[in-house]
Amino acid sequence: MGLGTETYGGRAKQLIGRAQDRSLTGEMFEVQRRNLEATHQQSEQALQKACALIEKAPAVHAAGFRACFPIAFSFVYVYRLFRASVHLVDGQGGSLEMQQRAFAKGDALVVASFMPYSREALQVAEAAKAAGCRIVAITDSMASPLSLLADETLLFTINSPSFFPRWRPAWP
């Protein structure tokens, strides 16, 4: 179900109502295990290609907004331990347009966004494409706006029994 079909508050109340439900913890672990399995199956081959694309780039930029900010930040934090030419694109203080000026032909952009897709992530991906960057999308669908611009797409399954994102079984 999308965000518009059921109220956010209603889903939150439903989850709070399950707070004493001892099966909720087990359900959360099971859903995450299945998410990891599905992600592995969906992205195993693309991961090698994405790594090669990133490795060849003169500079690497990473962007993620809203709930995807920690993905971009963690990528930059860890990758900077091995490479100096990796940059976080976060738009802090209204600097998004200025940060996009650093994009150059041959650079790579790693950009993450999941439904509902962030406008800023799409803006950054479009600017990177226009500058001649190669794009690695971290997203939830091959039909996502990021995937449509990407050179490589890493698909992640993000089901959850929580209220956001809405739990949708990906298995029979």
Helices and strands as residue ranges (DSSP letters): H 8-17, H 23-56, E 60-64, G 66-68, H 69-79, E 86-89, G 92-94, H 96-100, E 108-112, H 119-131, E 134-139, H 145-149, E 152-155
